[in-house]
Amino acid sequence: MAKYVTKQRRALISYLENNKDRLLSAQEMADALEPQGISKSAIYRNLAELENEGRIAKHKLDGQREVYYRFTDAAECKNHVHLSCKGCGKTYHASGSGTAALVEALSRTDHFTIDKGDTVLYGLCEACSNK
């Protein structure tokens, strides 16, 4: 059965797609979508549905009360480990041979298969680590 897609859901998904490289709080989304008439309750309702559908992932950062969300439904996100900066909140797709070597090493030594699209490593990006 097809799910009815409301104006609020379309606006939220569009916003998430345009910010797929960031961890976003519900408040940030509500502030950005308020001019379109999207209520905070609609944001929370749709976030819960999108999380249940596996289209977003919820993140809690150490030392912070705020919950953040990351859009995981973008095709380019499905096959990448993500690097998330605790300083600026930007999320990057890990690239290079180091990531492939890490995934392969864990598979070989620990007999553990990484779900790359759902894996986030936290640290500081180059700009934040140089501050």
URRA-V111509 format. One record per backbone hydrogen bond with DSSP energy under -1.0 kcal/mol. CO is the residue of the C=O (numbers start at 1). NH is the residue of the N-H. Records with the same first field share a line. If there is no record, write none. Layout:
BEGIN
CO: NH + NH
END
This chain:
BEGIN
6: 10
7: 11
8: 12
9: 13
10: 14
11: 15
12: 16
13: 17
14: 18
19: 22
21: 91
24: 69
25: 29
26: 30
27: 31
28: 32
29: 33
30: 34
33: 36 + 38
34: 37
39: 43
40: 44
41: 45
42: 46
43: 47
44: 48
45: 49
46: 50
47: 51
48: 52
49: 53
50: 55
51: 54
55: 72 + 73
57: 70
59: 68
61: 64
68: 59
69: 24
70: 57
74: 77
77: 80
81: 94
82: 121
83: 92
84: 123
85: 89
89: 23
90: 85
92: 83
96: 100
97: 101
98: 102
99: 103
100: 104
101: 105
102: 106
103: 107
104: 108
105: 109
106: 110 + 112
114: 116
115: 118
116: 119
119: 82
121: 84
123: 86
125: 129
126: 130
128: 131
END
